[in-house]
Amino acid sequence: MPDPRFFKKARRFDVDELAEKFSCEIVNGLDQTLVLDDVAPLQVAQKNDLTFFDNIKYKADFTKTQAGACFVSEKVLDYAPEGLVCLVSDQPYKAYALAAQAFYPEALPKPDISIRAFIHKSAKIGKGCAIEDGAYIGEDVEIGDQVWIEANAVVRENVKIGARCRVGSNTSLSHCLIGEDVRIYPGVRVGQDGFGFAIDPAGHVKVPQLGRVIIEDHVEIGANTTIDRGAGPDTIIGQGTWIDNLVQIGHNVQIGRGCVIVAQVGVSGSTVIDDYVAIGGQSGIAGHLHVGKGARIGAQSGVMRDIPPGEEQLGSPALPAKQFLRQVVALNRLIKNKKSD
């Protein structure tokens, strides 16, 4: 259960209210007027808890759950235990996520600017902002309304931050323009020099990095991720893209809308990633490549060539998924034949 020391619950909800709020059909259950106190996982949920079932791997937990109500898809209703109120949804996990937000809305600070923050006299601060202890706001910075700058964040000169953004503690932002409703988690670095230099046996020569980072609306950037500014062209993170922790985005990279990039991915300079691409954890993408719209890259893949739109690739070097799996099967057969000789 959520620890009340860290998570403040807004209120209770009855089943009818949740069904109406999230466009669900109520099916089964002995008590369809049940009042729900909290949200909880299938395994530990009790009579007055709300849960969800969206992965058949957890079928056994679903059939034994003690929860009072559960978001489900229609195709799993036959597995529901007796007495469970089922809230039928086309997207049970999404419905649960929205319900959990209703139970536990994000706690926002009261508008306040700490006297222990440094704010340059030329900076423009919007209405209703919260700026915490130790924050540094540089010359000619523009910060929109209701922005939350956490402790010890550094916002360098001329950076622009749109409304309702949250900038985590110990972040550093430079040479960047940030849209609205962007969430930047603690320790993120945006806008530092890209890894650009001319190789010379007498000593490498640095190429000035003269571009920016453009972060569009509704982007999330996970803790300790780094996004280099462009060398000339800008580095761009498209609207609605979510980036996990510990990701490295090189200079001049262009990432489209709605992408998902999982932890420890590295994207080398000047690669273009089109809209709605999903990249699994610990994958590496070489520079100057093009990953087509809707492509999917499996975890720990090494991408060394362009990927067509909609294609799924795995392995290192990354190959189309079916080709990669055929190679794995063939290799296993060779090993078995070798052992039997």
matplotlib code that plots the C-alpha trace (Angstrom):
import matplotlib.pyplot as plt

x = [0.0, 1.2, 3.1, 1.0, 4.3, 5.1, 1.8, -1.3, -4.7, -7.3, -10.4, -12.4, -14.4, -17.4, -17.5, -20.3, -18.3, -15.2, -17.1, -18.6, -15.4, -13.4, -16.2, -16.2, -19.0, -19.7, -19.8, -20.1, -19.7, -22.1, -21.8, -21.8, -22.2, -18.9, -16.8, -13.1, -10.6, -7.4, -5.5, -3.3, -1.7, -3.6, -1.7, -2.3, -5.5, -8.4, -12.2, -12.1, -9.2, -9.1, -6.7, -6.2, -5.5, -3.8, -1.2, -2.1, 1.1, -0.7, -3.8, -3.2, -3.0, -6.2, -8.2, -7.2, -7.3, -9.3, -9.8, -13.2, -13.0, -10.7, -10.1, -10.2, -10.7, -13.8, -11.8, -10.6, -14.0, -14.3, -11.3, -12.7, -13.2, -16.6, -17.7, -15.2, -16.6, -15.1, -14.8, -14.5, -12.3, -10.5, -7.4, -7.4, -3.9, -4.6, -7.9, -6.0, -3.3, -5.9, -7.8, -4.6, -3.9, -7.4, -6.7, -3.2, -2.9, 0.6, 1.4, 2.3, 4.2, 2.7, 3.9, 7.0, 10.5, 13.1, 15.3, 18.2, 17.7, 19.8, 17.7, 19.4, 17.6, 17.0, 15.2, 11.5, 9.5, 5.9, 3.0, 2.6, 6.1, 7.9, 11.7, 13.5, 16.6, 19.9, 18.4, 20.4, 18.4, 20.8, 20.7, 17.7, 16.1, 12.4, 10.2, 6.5, 3.6, 3.4, 6.9, 8.5, 12.3, 13.6, 16.6, 20.0, 18.8, 20.9, 19.2, 21.8, 21.5, 18.8, 17.2, 13.4, 11.1, 7.4, 4.4, 3.8, 7.2, 9.0, 12.8, 14.2, 16.9, 20.5, 19.7, 21.6, 20.0, 21.8, 21.4, 17.9, 14.3, 11.8, 8.1, 5.1, 4.2, 7.7, 9.0, 12.8, 13.9, 16.8, 20.3, 19.4, 22.0, 20.6, 22.5, 26.2, 28.8, 28.3, 31.1, 32.4, 36.1, 38.4, 40.8, 44.4, 47.5, 49.0, 46.0, 42.3, 40.7, 37.4, 34.6, 32.5, 29.0, 26.9, 23.4, 20.7, 18.4, 14.7, 12.4, 8.7, 5.6, 4.7, 8.2, 9.5, 13.3, 14.4, 16.9, 20.6, 19.9, 22.1, 21.1, 23.9, 23.3, 23.7, 26.9, 25.1, 21.7, 19.7, 19.1, 15.3, 13.1, 9.6, 6.3, 5.1, 8.4, 9.3, 12.9, 13.9, 16.8, 20.5, 20.0, 22.5, 21.3, 24.2, 24.5, 22.2, 19.9, 16.3, 13.7, 10.1, 6.8, 5.6, 8.8, 9.7, 13.4, 14.2, 17.1, 20.8, 20.1, 22.8, 21.9, 24.9, 25.1, 23.0, 20.8, 17.1, 14.4, 10.9, 7.6, 6.4, 9.7, 10.3, 13.9, 14.6, 17.0, 20.8, 20.5, 23.1, 22.4, 25.3, 25.5, 24.0, 21.3, 17.5, 15.1, 11.7, 8.3, 6.9, 10.0, 10.7, 14.3, 14.7, 16.8, 20.6, 20.5, 23.3, 21.9, 24.4, 22.2, 18.9, 15.7, 12.6, 9.3, 7.4, 10.2, 11.2, 14.9, 16.9, 20.5, 23.9, 24.4, 20.6, 18.6, 14.9, 13.4, 12.5, 15.9, 17.6, 15.5, 16.2, 19.9, 19.5, 17.7, 20.3, 23.1, 21.5, 21.1, 24.8, 25.8, 23.6, 25.0, 28.5, 27.8, 26.4, 29.4]
y = [0.0, 3.6, 4.9, 7.9, 9.6, 10.1, 9.8, 11.8, 10.3, 12.7, 10.8, 7.6, 6.6, 4.4, 1.9, 3.7, 7.0, 5.3, 3.5, 6.7, 8.7, 6.2, 5.0, 1.4, -1.2, -2.7, -6.5, -9.2, -8.5, -8.8, -5.2, -2.7, 0.2, -0.6, 2.3, 1.9, 3.2, 2.7, 1.2, -2.0, -4.8, -7.9, -10.0, -7.8, -5.9, -6.3, -5.9, -2.1, -1.8, -1.2, -3.1, -4.1, -7.1, -6.5, -9.3, -12.9, -13.9, -12.8, -14.9, -16.9, -13.8, -12.5, -15.7, -15.5, -11.7, -10.4, -7.0, -5.4, -4.1, -4.5, -3.0, -5.8, -6.4, -8.3, -11.3, -12.2, -12.0, -15.8, -15.9, -13.4, -14.7, -14.7, -11.4, -9.3, -6.1, -6.0, -2.6, -3.6, -1.3, -1.6, -0.3, -1.6, -0.4, 3.1, 3.2, 2.1, 4.7, 7.5, 6.1, 6.0, 9.6, 10.5, 8.7, 10.2, 13.5, 14.9, 17.1, 20.5, 23.1, 26.4, 29.3, 30.5, 31.8, 30.9, 33.7, 31.2, 30.9, 33.2, 34.8, 37.3, 40.6, 40.3, 36.9, 36.8, 34.6, 33.7, 33.6, 30.9, 29.5, 27.6, 28.0, 26.1, 26.6, 26.8, 27.1, 29.3, 31.3, 33.1, 36.2, 36.7, 33.4, 33.2, 30.9, 30.5, 30.3, 27.6, 26.2, 24.2, 24.6, 22.2, 22.6, 23.3, 23.2, 25.4, 27.3, 29.1, 32.4, 32.8, 29.4, 29.4, 27.2, 26.9, 26.8, 24.0, 22.4, 20.7, 20.9, 18.3, 18.9, 19.1, 19.4, 21.7, 23.4, 25.5, 26.4, 25.0, 26.0, 23.9, 23.7, 23.4, 20.6, 19.1, 17.0, 16.9, 14.5, 15.0, 15.0, 15.6, 17.5, 19.4, 21.6, 20.8, 20.5, 17.6, 15.1, 16.9, 17.0, 16.6, 13.6, 14.5, 12.5, 15.7, 16.3, 16.3, 19.6, 20.6, 21.6, 24.4, 23.2, 26.1, 24.5, 24.3, 21.7, 22.0, 20.1, 20.2, 20.0, 17.0, 15.4, 13.5, 13.1, 10.6, 11.0, 11.5, 11.5, 13.7, 15.6, 17.3, 20.5, 20.5, 21.3, 23.5, 21.9, 21.7, 18.6, 18.0, 16.0, 15.7, 16.3, 13.6, 11.6, 9.9, 9.2, 6.9, 7.3, 7.2, 7.8, 9.6, 11.7, 12.9, 16.2, 16.9, 13.9, 14.5, 12.5, 12.6, 12.6, 10.0, 7.9, 5.7, 5.4, 3.0, 3.2, 3.2, 3.7, 5.7, 7.5, 8.8, 12.2, 13.2, 10.2, 10.8, 8.9, 9.3, 9.4, 6.6, 4.6, 2.3, 1.6, -1.1, -0.7, -0.7, -0.4, 1.6, 3.4, 4.5, 8.0, 9.4, 6.7, 7.0, 5.0, 4.9, 5.7, 3.2, 1.0, -1.2, -1.9, -4.7, -4.4, -4.5, -4.1, -2.6, -0.6, 0.0, 0.6, 2.4, 0.8, 1.0, 2.3, -0.2, -2.8, -4.7, -5.4, -7.3, -8.3, -6.9, -6.1, -5.5, -7.5, -7.8, -9.8, -12.9, -13.1, -12.7, -15.4, -17.8, -17.3, -18.1, -21.3, -22.3, -21.6, -23.7, -26.6, -26.3, -26.5, -29.5, -31.3, -30.4, -32.0, -35.1, -35.7]
z = [0.0, -0.6, 2.4, 3.8, 4.8, 1.1, -0.8, 0.2, -0.9, -2.1, -1.2, -1.6, -4.8, -5.3, -8.2, -10.1, -10.0, -11.4, -14.1, -15.3, -15.0, -17.1, -19.4, -18.1, -18.0, -14.6, -14.8, -12.1, -8.4, -5.5, -4.5, -7.3, -4.9, -3.2, -1.9, -2.7, -0.2, -2.1, -5.1, -4.7, -6.7, -7.4, -4.9, -1.8, -2.6, -0.1, -0.2, -0.4, -2.9, -6.6, -8.8, -12.5, -14.6, -18.0, -18.5, -18.8, -17.0, -13.8, -14.4, -11.2, -9.1, -10.7, -10.0, -6.3, -5.7, -2.7, -4.3, -4.4, -7.9, -10.9, -14.3, -16.9, -20.6, -21.7, -22.8, -19.3, -17.5, -17.3, -15.0, -12.5, -8.9, -7.4, -6.0, -7.8, -9.4, -12.9, -14.6, -18.3, -20.4, -23.7, -21.9, -18.3, -17.5, -18.7, -16.8, -13.7, -14.2, -14.5, -11.4, -9.4, -10.4, -9.0, -5.7, -5.5, -7.5, -7.8, -4.8, -6.1, -3.9, -3.0, -5.2, -3.4, -4.4, -1.8, -0.5, -0.8, -4.6, -6.9, -9.6, -12.0, -12.1, -15.8, -15.5, -16.2, -13.8, -14.5, -12.1, -9.5, -9.7, -7.0, -6.9, -4.1, -2.1, -4.0, -7.4, -9.9, -12.5, -14.9, -17.0, -19.4, -18.5, -19.2, -17.0, -17.7, -15.2, -12.6, -13.1, -10.3, -10.0, -7.4, -5.1, -6.5, -10.2, -12.5, -15.4, -17.4, -19.3, -22.0, -21.4, -21.9, -19.9, -20.8, -18.4, -15.9, -16.2, -13.4, -13.2, -10.8, -8.2, -9.2, -12.9, -15.3, -18.3, -20.9, -24.6, -24.6, -25.2, -23.3, -24.1, -21.8, -19.3, -19.5, -16.6, -16.1, -13.3, -10.9, -12.2, -15.9, -18.0, -21.0, -23.5, -22.6, -25.4, -27.8, -28.4, -31.5, -32.5, -35.5, -34.9, -35.2, -34.1, -32.9, -30.7, -31.3, -32.3, -30.7, -33.0, -31.4, -30.6, -31.9, -31.8, -29.1, -27.6, -28.4, -26.1, -27.2, -25.0, -22.8, -22.8, -19.8, -19.2, -16.6, -13.9, -14.9, -18.6, -20.7, -23.9, -25.8, -27.7, -31.5, -33.3, -35.8, -36.3, -33.1, -31.0, -31.0, -28.6, -30.1, -28.4, -26.0, -26.1, -22.8, -22.0, -19.1, -16.7, -17.7, -21.4, -23.6, -26.6, -28.8, -30.7, -33.6, -32.8, -33.9, -32.0, -33.2, -31.3, -28.9, -28.7, -25.8, -24.9, -22.1, -19.6, -20.6, -24.3, -26.2, -29.4, -31.4, -33.1, -36.1, -36.0, -36.8, -35.0, -36.4, -34.5, -32.2, -32.1, -29.1, -28.0, -25.5, -22.6, -23.1, -26.9, -28.8, -32.0, -34.2, -35.7, -38.9, -39.1, -39.7, -37.7, -39.4, -37.9, -35.5, -35.5, -32.4, -31.2, -28.7, -25.5, -25.8, -29.6, -31.5, -34.4, -37.2, -40.2, -41.0, -39.8, -42.1, -40.7, -38.6, -38.4, -35.3, -34.8, -32.3, -31.6, -32.1, -34.9, -35.0, -37.5, -38.4, -35.5, -37.6, -39.2, -35.8, -34.2, -37.1, -36.6, -32.9, -33.7, -36.3, -33.9, -31.2, -33.7, -34.6, -30.9, -30.3, -33.4, -32.3, -28.9, -30.4, -32.7]

ax = plt.figure().add_subplot(projection="3d")
ax.plot(x, y, z, "-o")
ax.set_aspect("equal")
plt.show()
